[in-house]
Amino acid sequence: MPYKEREIEKKYHSIGEVAEMFKVAPSLIRYWEGEFDIIRPKKDKKGNRRYTKDDIQKIRYVYHLVKEKGYTLQGAQEVITSGKNQGFDKVAAVQKLQEIKDFLINLKNELNARNGS
């Protein structure tokens, strides 16, 4: 099996990159930043937002509540402030399982392609 280089993981992501991850407009990410206290990205000297993995996980949680579960912004804020962090953990676990599933599917496809040729 040939050696595969590991992908380099960035420590910080721009707002455009984060918006692209969720297929939403950057303005929505900025809006959520104002509405939800848990989203607080660092800003560089120029004032550009720099999102860490932790920030992205928090945005993923808000995205899950608002876009996937259908909560209103106020409802999502209540869920977050009521301390229901189990949901945050579940969203992170589902994301990790999806990554594992994608990896296994790619591995299966590679093995099938190898055995087929």
C-alpha positions in Angstrom: 0.0 0.0 0.0 1.6 3.3 -1.0 2.4 5.9 1.6 -0.2 8.6 1.9 0.8 12.0 3.3 -1.4 13.2 6.1 -3.4 16.3 5.3 -2.0 19.3 7.0 -4.6 20.6 9.4 -4.9 24.4 9.8 -5.0 25.9 13.2 -7.1 28.8 12.1 -9.7 29.2 9.4 -11.1 32.4 7.8 -14.8 33.2 7.9 -15.0 32.4 4.2 -13.6 28.9 4.8 -16.0 28.3 7.7 -19.0 29.5 5.7 -18.0 27.2 2.8 -17.8 24.2 5.2 -21.5 24.7 6.1 -22.5 26.0 2.7 -23.9 29.3 4.1 -23.0 32.9 3.6 -20.3 34.5 5.7 -22.8 37.1 6.8 -24.8 34.3 8.5 -21.8 33.3 10.5 -21.2 36.9 11.5 -24.9 37.2 12.5 -24.7 34.0 14.6 -21.6 35.4 16.3 -23.8 38.3 17.5 -26.7 36.1 18.5 -24.9 33.3 20.3 -22.4 34.0 23.1 -20.7 30.7 22.6 -19.3 31.8 19.2 -16.4 34.1 19.9 -13.6 33.7 17.3 -10.2 35.4 17.8 -9.4 38.4 15.6 -6.1 39.3 14.2 -4.5 42.7 14.1 -6.5 43.6 11.0 -9.8 42.6 12.6 -10.2 39.4 10.5 -11.9 36.6 12.3 -9.8 33.4 12.9 -11.8 30.3 13.8 -10.3 27.4 15.7 -11.6 23.8 15.7 -13.4 24.6 18.9 -15.1 27.6 17.3 -16.1 25.4 14.3 -17.6 22.8 16.6 -19.7 25.4 18.3 -20.9 26.7 14.9 -21.6 23.2 13.9 -23.8 22.8 17.0 -25.7 26.1 16.2 -26.0 25.0 12.6 -27.4 21.6 13.7 -30.0 23.2 16.0 -31.1 25.9 13.6 -30.8 24.4 10.1 -31.2 20.7 10.8 -33.5 20.5 13.8 -35.5 23.6 12.8 -35.1 25.6 16.1 -35.7 29.3 16.0 -32.8 31.4 17.1 -34.4 32.0 20.4 -35.2 28.3 20.9 -31.6 27.4 20.0 -30.3 30.0 22.5 -32.5 28.5 25.2 -31.2 25.0 24.5 -27.6 26.3 24.6 -28.0 28.4 27.8 -30.0 25.7 29.6 -26.8 23.6 29.7 -27.9 20.8 27.4 -24.3 20.2 26.4 -25.2 16.6 25.7 -26.4 17.8 22.3 -23.1 19.4 21.6 -21.3 16.2 22.4 -23.7 14.2 20.2 -23.1 16.5 17.3 -19.4 16.1 17.7 -19.7 12.3 17.9 -21.9 12.2 14.8 -19.4 14.3 12.9 -16.5 12.0 13.9 -18.5 8.9 12.9 -19.2 10.5 9.5 -15.5 11.0 9.0 -14.8 7.4 9.9 -17.5 6.2 7.6 -16.1 8.2 4.7 -12.6 6.9 5.4 -13.9 3.3 5.4 -15.9 3.8 2.2 -12.8 5.2 0.5 -10.7 2.3 1.8 -13.3 -0.2 0.5 -13.3 1.4 -2.9 -9.5 1.3 -3.1 -9.4 -2.4 -2.2 -12.2 -3.2 -4.7 -10.3 -1.3 -7.4 -7.1 -3.1 -6.6 -8.8 -6.5 -6.6 -10.6 -5.8 -9.8 -7.5 -4.9 -11.8 
